[in-house]
Amino acid sequence: MKLNDLYSKPLEEVLQEFDIVDVKVHADESGIVKSIELKYGEKQKQPQTKTNPYQ
């Protein structure tokens, strides 16, 4: 995806093209969540499975 595509598409559509690769939750001393960081990265390509074992 190019940067121009990122700015021209809705965020929901952009995020469908990526996978979450990291999540960080930040909380204070009382355990109250203050922020959540989500890191997205390229989707992993699925290896092609052969249907014919003799190929």
SVG drawing of the C-alpha trace seen along z (x, -y; Angstrom):
<svg xmlns="http://www.w3.org/2000/svg" viewBox="-14 -11 20 49">
<polyline fill="none" stroke="black" stroke-width="0.4" points="0.0,0.0 1.3,-3.4 1.1,-6.4 -1.4,-8.1 -3.7,-5.1 -3.5,-5.3 -4.8,-8.9 -7.5,-8.4 -9.1,-5.2 -11.2,-4.9 -9.2,-3.6 -11.4,-0.5 -10.6,0.4 -6.9,-0.2 -6.7,2.0 -8.3,4.9 -5.1,5.2 -2.9,5.6 -2.6,7.9 -2.0,6.9 1.6,7.7 1.9,6.1 -0.3,4.9 0.8,2.8 -1.5,1.8 -0.4,-1.0 -1.9,-1.3 -1.2,-3.3 -0.2,-2.0 -3.9,-1.4 -4.3,0.9 -6.5,-1.6 -5.8,-1.4 -4.6,-4.8 -3.8,-3.8 -3.6,-0.9 -1.1,-0.7 -1.9,1.5 0.9,2.1 -0.2,3.3 2.1,4.9 1.8,6.6 -0.4,9.7 1.6,12.9 1.1,14.5 -0.4,18.0 1.8,20.7 0.1,22.3 -1.0,25.9 -0.8,28.4 -3.9,30.4 -2.1,33.0 0.8,34.7 2.4,35.8 3.1,32.2"/>
</svg>
